[in-house]
Amino acid sequence: MLYKNVTISASKSIALVAHDNMKSTLLAWCCKYQESLNQHRLFATGTTGSLLSEQAKLDVTKLISGPLGGDQQIGALITEQNIDMMIFFWDPLEAQPHDPDVKALLRLASVWNIPVACNESTADFLINSSLFDAPYEKSIPDYDQYINQRTK
């Protein structure tokens, strides 16, 4: 596999996702960090996006509900390198009917080397990192050669 370095700008694109019984936790976290989050581009699935927009007063690009394809929309944004990090509060103790979608989303985050916080503590570490508001160079898969071969 070939890799290339890319630089993520100081202004990040952040996906905010939460399972139903974790929405209140994500909302409280976003309210706590509202000022910092509003300095970045935010994306959220379905109900989560509406909740964060209305109650946390965040400017959020709202996608469709996760089970209806919002997880895939986030995944597509990740593969297009339009998401720089993801805050995904999921419930490890409750089975989700769209669990394969969730696993695929987490896999894509790993493939494209984006930071992911699955709980409050990790999210706190990310948002309080010196890299949160700074440019950051990272390594990603270089699929350009593969894609160019497939389109000829």
BATINU-144258 format. One record per residue: x, y, z of N, C-alpha, C, O in turn; residue number from 0. Coordinates in Angstrom, 1 decimal. Layout:
R  X  Y  Z  X  Y  Z  X  Y  Z  X  Y  Z  NUM
...
//
This chain:
R  0.8  -1.2  0.0  0.0  0.0  0.0  0.9  1.2  0.0  1.8  1.3  0.8  0
R  0.6  2.2  -0.9  1.3  3.4  -0.9  0.5  4.4  0.0  -0.7  4.4  0.1  1
R  1.3  5.3  0.6  0.7  6.4  1.5  1.2  7.7  1.0  2.2  7.8  0.4  2
R  0.4  8.7  1.3  0.9  10.1  1.1  0.5  10.9  2.3  -0.3  10.6  3.1  3
R  1.3  12.0  2.5  1.0  13.0  3.6  0.1  14.1  3.1  0.2  14.6  2.0  4
R  -0.9  14.4  3.9  -1.8  15.5  3.7  -1.8  16.4  4.9  -1.5  15.9  6.0  5
R  -2.0  17.7  4.7  -2.1  18.6  5.9  -3.6  19.0  6.1  -4.3  19.5  5.2  6
R  -4.0  18.7  7.3  -5.4  19.1  7.8  -5.3  20.5  8.3  -4.4  20.9  9.0  7
R  -6.2  21.4  7.8  -6.1  22.8  8.2  -6.5  23.0  9.7  -6.9  22.1  10.4  8
R  -6.2  24.2  10.2  -6.5  24.5  11.6  -8.0  24.4  11.8  -8.5  24.1  12.9  9
R  -8.8  24.8  10.8  -10.3  24.7  10.9  -10.7  23.3  10.5  -10.6  22.9  9.3  10
R  -11.2  22.5  11.4  -11.5  21.1  11.1  -12.9  20.9  10.7  -13.8  21.7  11.0  11
R  -13.1  19.8  10.0  -14.5  19.3  9.7  -14.7  18.1  10.6  -14.0  17.1  10.6  12
R  -15.8  18.2  11.5  -16.0  17.3  12.5  -17.3  16.6  12.4  -18.4  17.3  12.3  13
R  -17.3  15.3  12.4  -18.6  14.6  12.4  -19.0  14.3  13.8  -18.2  13.9  14.7  14
R  -20.3  14.6  14.1  -20.8  14.4  15.5  -22.0  13.4  15.3  -23.0  13.6  14.7  15
R  -21.8  12.2  16.0  -22.8  11.1  15.9  -23.0  10.5  17.2  -22.1  10.5  18.1  16
R  -24.3  10.1  17.5  -24.6  9.5  18.8  -25.8  8.6  18.7  -26.8  8.9  18.0  17
R  -25.7  7.4  19.3  -26.8  6.5  19.4  -27.9  7.2  20.3  -27.6  8.1  21.1  18
R  -29.1  6.7  20.2  -30.2  7.3  20.8  -30.0  7.6  22.3  -30.2  8.7  22.8  19
R  -29.6  6.6  23.1  -29.4  6.8  24.5  -28.1  7.5  24.9  -27.8  7.6  26.0  20
R  -27.3  7.9  23.8  -26.1  8.7  24.1  -26.2  10.1  23.6  -25.3  10.9  23.7  21
R  -27.4  10.5  23.0  -27.6  11.8  22.5  -27.5  12.9  23.6  -26.9  13.9  23.4  22
R  -28.0  12.6  24.8  -28.0  13.6  25.9  -26.5  13.8  26.3  -26.1  14.9  26.7  23
R  -25.7  12.7  26.3  -24.3  12.8  26.7  -23.6  13.7  25.6  -22.8  14.6  26.0  24
R  -23.8  13.4  24.4  -23.2  14.2  23.3  -23.6  15.7  23.4  -22.8  16.6  23.2  25
R  -24.9  15.9  23.6  -25.4  17.3  23.8  -24.7  18.0  24.9  -24.3  19.1  24.7  26
R  -24.6  17.4  26.0  -24.0  18.0  27.2  -22.5  18.3  26.9  -22.0  19.4  27.2  27
R  -21.8  17.4  26.2  -20.4  17.6  25.8  -20.3  18.8  24.9  -19.4  19.6  25.0  28
R  -21.2  18.8  23.9  -21.2  19.9  22.9  -21.5  21.3  23.5  -20.9  22.3  23.1  29
R  -22.4  21.3  24.4  -22.7  22.5  25.1  -21.5  23.0  25.9  -21.2  24.2  26.0  30
R  -20.8  22.1  26.5  -19.6  22.4  27.3  -18.5  23.0  26.4  -17.8  23.9  26.8  31
R  -18.4  22.6  25.2  -17.4  23.0  24.3  -17.9  23.8  23.1  -17.3  23.8  22.0  32
R  -19.1  24.4  23.3  -19.8  25.1  22.2  -18.9  26.1  21.5  -18.8  26.2  20.3  33
R  -18.2  26.9  22.3  -17.3  28.0  21.7  -16.3  27.4  20.8  -16.0  27.9  19.7  34
R  -15.6  26.4  21.2  -14.5  25.7  20.4  -15.1  25.1  19.2  -14.6  25.2  18.1  35
R  -16.2  24.3  19.4  -16.8  23.6  18.2  -17.3  24.6  17.1  -17.2  24.3  16.0  36
R  -17.8  25.8  17.5  -18.4  26.7  16.5  -17.3  27.3  15.7  -17.6  28.0  14.7  37
R  -16.0  27.1  16.0  -14.9  27.6  15.2  -14.6  26.6  14.0  -13.7  26.8  13.2  38
R  -15.3  25.5  14.0  -15.1  24.4  13.0  -16.3  24.1  12.2  -17.4  24.6  12.5  39
R  -16.2  23.3  11.1  -17.4  22.9  10.3  -17.9  21.6  11.0  -17.1  20.6  11.1  40
R  -19.1  21.5  11.3  -19.7  20.4  12.0  -20.8  19.7  11.1  -21.5  20.3  10.4  41
R  -20.8  18.4  11.2  -21.7  17.5  10.4  -22.3  16.6  11.4  -21.6  16.1  12.3  42
R  -23.6  16.3  11.3  -24.2  15.3  12.2  -25.3  14.6  11.5  -25.9  15.1  10.5  43
R  -25.6  13.4  12.0  -26.7  12.6  11.4  -28.0  13.0  12.1  -28.1  13.4  13.2  44
R  -29.1  12.9  11.3  -30.5  13.1  11.7  -30.8  13.9  12.9  -30.5  15.0  13.0  45
R  -31.4  13.2  13.8  -31.9  13.8  15.1  -30.8  14.4  15.8  -31.0  15.5  16.5  46
R  -29.6  13.9  15.8  -28.5  14.4  16.5  -28.2  15.8  16.0  -28.0  16.7  16.8  47
R  -28.2  16.0  14.7  -27.9  17.3  14.1  -29.0  18.3  14.5  -28.6  19.5  14.9  48
R  -30.2  18.0  14.5  -31.3  18.9  14.9  -31.1  19.3  16.4  -31.3  20.4  16.8  49
R  -30.9  18.3  17.2  -30.7  18.5  18.7  -29.5  19.4  19.0  -29.7  20.4  19.8  50
R  -28.4  19.2  18.3  -27.2  20.1  18.5  -27.5  21.5  18.0  -27.0  22.4  18.6  51
R  -28.1  21.6  16.9  -28.4  22.9  16.3  -29.4  23.7  17.2  -29.1  24.9  17.5  52
R  -30.4  23.1  17.7  -31.5  23.8  18.4  -31.0  24.0  19.9  -31.2  25.1  20.4  53
R  -30.5  23.0  20.5  -30.2  23.1  22.0  -28.8  23.5  22.3  -28.6  24.2  23.3  54
R  -27.8  23.2  21.5  -26.4  23.6  21.8  -26.1  24.8  21.0  -25.0  25.3  21.1  55
R  -27.0  25.3  20.1  -26.7  26.5  19.3  -25.5  26.3  18.4  -24.7  27.3  18.3  56
R  -25.3  25.1  17.8  -24.2  24.9  16.9  -24.7  25.0  15.5  -25.8  24.6  15.2  57
R  -23.8  25.5  14.6  -24.1  25.5  13.2  -23.7  24.2  12.6  -22.5  23.9  12.4  58
R  -24.7  23.3  12.4  -24.4  21.9  12.0  -25.0  21.6  10.6  -26.1  22.0  10.3  59
R  -24.2  21.0  9.7  -24.8  20.5  8.5  -25.4  19.2  8.8  -24.8  18.2  9.3  60
R  -26.8  19.1  8.7  -27.5  17.9  9.1  -27.7  17.0  7.9  -28.1  17.3  6.8  61
R  -27.3  15.7  8.2  -27.5  14.6  7.2  -28.7  13.8  7.6  -29.4  14.2  8.5  62
R  -29.0  12.7  6.9  -30.2  12.0  7.3  -29.8  11.1  8.5  -28.7  10.9  8.9  63
R  -30.9  10.5  9.1  -30.7  9.6  10.2  -29.7  8.5  9.9  -29.7  8.0  8.8  64
R  -28.9  8.1  10.9  -27.9  7.1  10.8  -28.5  5.8  10.2  -27.9  5.3  9.2  65
R  -29.6  5.2  10.8  -30.1  4.0  10.2  -30.7  4.1  8.8  -30.8  3.1  8.1  66
R  -31.0  5.3  8.4  -31.5  5.5  7.0  -30.5  5.8  6.0  -30.8  6.1  4.8  67
R  -29.2  5.8  6.4  -28.1  6.1  5.5  -27.2  7.2  5.9  -26.2  7.5  5.2  68
R  -27.5  7.9  7.0  -26.6  9.0  7.5  -25.2  8.5  7.8  -24.2  9.2  7.6  69
R  -25.1  7.3  8.4  -23.8  6.7  8.7  -23.0  6.6  7.4  -21.8  6.9  7.3  70
R  -23.6  6.2  6.3  -23.0  6.0  5.0  -22.6  7.4  4.4  -21.6  7.6  3.8  71
R  -23.4  8.4  4.7  -23.1  9.8  4.2  -21.8  10.3  4.9  -20.9  10.8  4.3  72
R  -21.7  10.0  6.2  -20.5  10.4  7.0  -19.3  9.6  6.4  -18.3  10.2  6.2  73
R  -19.5  8.3  6.2  -18.5  7.5  5.6  -18.0  8.0  4.3  -16.8  8.0  4.0  74
R  -18.9  8.4  3.4  -18.6  9.0  2.1  -17.7  10.3  2.3  -16.8  10.5  1.6  75
R  -18.2  11.1  3.2  -17.4  12.3  3.5  -16.0  12.0  4.0  -15.1  12.7  3.7  76
R  -15.9  11.0  4.8  -14.5  10.6  5.3  -13.7  10.1  4.1  -12.5  10.6  4.0  77
R  -14.2  9.3  3.2  -13.4  8.8  2.0  -13.1  9.9  1.1  -12.1  9.8  0.4  78
R  -13.9  11.0  1.0  -13.6  12.1  0.2  -12.7  13.1  0.9  -12.4  14.2  0.3  79
R  -12.3  12.8  2.1  -11.4  13.6  2.9  -12.0  14.9  3.3  -11.4  16.0  3.3  80
R  -13.3  14.9  3.5  -14.1  16.0  3.9  -14.5  16.0  5.4  -15.2  16.9  5.9  81
R  -14.0  15.0  6.1  -14.1  14.9  7.6  -12.7  14.7  8.2  -12.0  13.8  7.7  82
R  -12.4  15.5  9.1  -11.1  15.4  9.7  -11.0  14.7  11.1  -10.0  14.1  11.5  83
R  -12.2  14.6  11.7  -12.3  13.9  13.0  -13.7  13.5  13.3  -14.6  14.1  12.7  84
R  -13.9  12.5  14.1  -15.3  12.1  14.4  -15.5  11.9  15.9  -14.7  11.2  16.6  85
R  -16.5  12.5  16.4  -17.0  12.3  17.8  -18.2  11.4  17.7  -19.2  11.8  17.2  86
R  -18.1  10.1  18.1  -19.2  9.2  17.9  -19.5  8.5  19.2  -18.8  7.5  19.6  87
R  -20.4  9.0  20.0  -20.8  8.4  21.2  -21.8  7.3  21.0  -22.9  7.5  20.7  88
R  -21.3  6.1  21.0  -22.1  4.9  20.8  -22.2  4.1  22.1  -21.4  4.2  23.0  89
R  -23.2  3.3  22.2  -23.5  2.5  23.4  -23.0  1.1  23.2  -23.6  0.3  22.4  90
R  -21.9  0.7  23.8  -21.3  -0.6  23.7  -22.2  -1.7  24.3  -21.9  -2.9  24.1  91
R  -23.1  -1.3  25.2  -23.9  -2.3  25.9  -25.3  -2.6  25.3  -26.0  -3.4  25.8  92
R  -25.6  -1.9  24.2  -26.9  -2.1  23.6  -26.7  -2.4  22.1  -26.1  -1.7  21.4  93
R  -27.3  -3.5  21.7  -27.3  -3.9  20.3  -28.0  -2.8  19.4  -29.1  -2.3  19.8  94
R  -27.4  -2.5  18.3  -28.1  -1.6  17.4  -28.5  -2.3  16.1  -27.8  -3.1  15.6  95
R  -29.7  -2.0  15.6  -30.2  -2.7  14.4  -29.3  -2.4  13.2  -29.3  -3.2  12.3  96
R  -28.6  -1.3  13.2  -27.8  -1.0  12.0  -26.3  -1.1  12.4  -25.4  -0.4  11.9  97
R  -26.0  -2.1  13.3  -24.6  -2.3  13.7  -23.6  -2.5  12.6  -22.5  -2.0  12.7  98
R  -23.9  -3.2  11.5  -22.9  -3.3  10.4  -22.6  -1.9  9.8  -21.4  -1.7  9.4  99
R  -23.5  -1.0  9.8  -23.2  0.4  9.3  -22.2  1.1  10.3  -21.3  1.8  9.8  100
R  -22.4  0.9  11.5  -21.6  1.5  12.6  -20.2  0.9  12.4  -19.2  1.7  12.4  101
R  -20.0  -0.4  12.3  -18.7  -1.0  12.1  -18.0  -0.5  10.9  -16.8  -0.3  10.8  102
R  -18.8  -0.4  9.8  -18.2  0.1  8.5  -17.7  1.6  8.7  -16.7  1.9  8.2  103
R  -18.5  2.4  9.4  -18.1  3.8  9.6  -16.8  3.8  10.4  -15.9  4.6  10.1  104
R  -16.7  3.0  11.5  -15.5  3.0  12.3  -14.3  2.5  11.5  -13.2  2.9  11.7  105
R  -14.6  1.5  10.6  -13.5  1.0  9.8  -13.0  2.1  8.8  -11.7  2.2  8.7  106
R  -13.9  2.8  8.2  -13.4  3.9  7.3  -12.6  5.0  8.0  -11.6  5.5  7.5  107
R  -13.0  5.3  9.2  -12.3  6.2  10.0  -10.8  5.7  10.3  -9.9  6.5  10.2  108
R  -10.7  4.4  10.5  -9.4  3.9  10.7  -8.6  3.9  9.4  -7.4  4.2  9.4  109
R  -9.2  3.4  8.3  -8.5  3.4  7.0  -8.0  4.8  6.6  -6.9  4.9  6.1  110
R  -8.8  5.8  6.8  -8.4  7.2  6.4  -7.7  7.9  7.5  -7.5  9.1  7.4  111
R  -7.4  7.3  8.6  -6.5  7.8  9.6  -7.1  9.1  10.3  -6.4  10.1  10.4  112
R  -8.4  9.1  10.6  -8.9  10.2  11.3  -9.1  9.9  12.8  -9.5  8.7  13.1  113
R  -8.9  10.8  13.6  -9.1  10.6  15.1  -10.6  10.4  15.4  -11.5  11.1  14.8  114
R  -10.9  9.4  16.2  -12.3  9.1  16.6  -12.4  9.1  18.1  -11.6  8.4  18.8  115
R  -13.4  9.7  18.7  -13.7  9.6  20.1  -15.0  8.9  20.2  -16.0  9.3  19.7  116
R  -14.9  7.8  21.0  -16.2  7.0  21.2  -16.7  7.2  22.6  -17.8  6.6  23.0  117
R  -16.1  8.1  23.4  -16.6  8.4  24.7  -16.2  9.8  25.1  -15.3  10.4  24.5  118
R  -16.7  10.3  26.2  -16.5  11.6  26.7  -15.0  11.9  27.0  -14.4  12.9  26.6  119
R  -14.3  10.9  27.6  -12.9  11.1  28.0  -12.1  11.3  26.8  -11.2  12.2  26.7  120
R  -12.2  10.5  25.8  -11.4  10.6  24.6  -11.8  11.9  23.8  -10.9  12.6  23.3  121
R  -13.0  12.3  23.8  -13.5  13.5  23.2  -12.8  14.7  23.9  -12.4  15.7  23.2  122
R  -12.8  14.7  25.2  -12.1  15.7  26.0  -10.6  15.8  25.6  -10.1  16.9  25.4  123
R  -9.9  14.7  25.4  -8.5  14.7  25.1  -8.4  15.3  23.7  -7.4  16.1  23.5  124
R  -9.2  15.0  22.7  -9.1  15.5  21.4  -9.3  17.0  21.4  -8.5  17.7  20.8  125
R  -10.4  17.5  22.0  -10.7  18.9  21.9  -9.7  19.8  22.7  -9.6  21.0  22.4  126
R  -9.1  19.2  23.6  -8.1  19.9  24.4  -6.7  19.7  23.9  -5.7  20.3  24.5  127
R  -6.5  19.0  22.9  -5.2  18.8  22.3  -4.7  20.1  21.6  -5.5  20.8  21.1  128
R  -3.4  20.3  21.6  -2.8  21.4  20.9  -3.1  21.3  19.4  -3.0  22.3  18.7  129
R  -3.3  20.1  18.9  -3.6  19.9  17.5  -5.0  20.3  17.0  -5.3  20.4  15.8  130
R  -5.9  20.4  18.0  -7.3  20.7  17.7  -7.5  21.9  16.8  -8.3  21.9  15.9  131
R  -6.8  23.0  17.1  -7.0  24.3  16.4  -5.7  24.6  15.6  -5.5  25.8  15.3  132
R  -5.0  23.6  15.2  -3.7  23.8  14.5  -3.7  22.9  13.3  -4.4  21.9  13.2  133
R  -2.9  23.3  12.2  -2.7  22.4  11.1  -2.1  21.1  11.6  -1.3  21.1  12.6  134
R  -2.3  20.1  10.9  -1.8  18.8  11.3  -1.5  17.9  10.1  -2.3  17.8  9.2  135
R  -0.3  17.4  10.0  0.1  16.6  8.9  -0.1  15.1  9.2  0.3  14.7  10.3  136
R  -0.8  14.4  8.4  -1.0  12.9  8.6  -0.8  12.1  7.3  -0.7  12.7  6.2  137
R  -0.7  10.9  7.5  -0.5  9.9  6.4  -1.9  9.3  6.1  -2.6  8.8  7.0  138
R  -2.2  9.2  4.8  -3.4  8.5  4.3  -3.1  7.6  3.2  -2.0  7.8  2.5  139
R  -3.9  6.6  2.9  -3.7  5.7  1.7  -3.7  6.6  0.5  -4.5  7.5  0.3  140
R  -2.8  6.2  -0.5  -2.7  6.9  -1.7  -3.3  6.0  -2.8  -2.7  5.2  -3.4  141
R  -4.6  6.3  -3.0  -5.3  5.5  -4.0  -5.3  6.1  -5.4  -6.0  5.6  -6.3  142
R  -4.7  7.2  -5.6  -4.7  7.9  -6.9  -4.3  7.0  -8.0  -4.9  7.0  -9.0  143
R  -3.2  6.3  -7.8  -2.7  5.4  -8.9  -3.7  4.3  -9.2  -4.0  4.1  -10.4  144
R  -4.2  3.7  -8.2  -5.3  2.7  -8.3  -6.5  3.2  -9.1  -7.0  2.6  -10.0  145
R  -7.0  4.4  -8.6  -8.2  5.0  -9.2  -7.9  5.3  -10.7  -8.8  5.1  -11.6  146
R  -6.7  5.9  -11.0  -6.4  6.3  -12.4  -6.3  5.0  -13.3  -6.7  5.1  -14.4  147
R  -5.8  3.9  -12.8  -5.8  2.7  -13.6  -7.2  2.2  -13.9  -7.4  1.7  -14.9  148
R  -8.1  2.3  -12.9  -9.4  1.7  -13.0  -10.3  2.5  -14.0  -11.2  2.0  -14.5  149
R  -9.9  3.8  -14.2  -10.8  4.7  -15.0  -10.3  4.8  -16.4  -10.9  5.4  -17.3  150
R  -9.2  4.1  -16.7  -8.7  4.1  -18.1  -9.2  3.0  -19.0  -8.9  2.9  -20.1  151
//
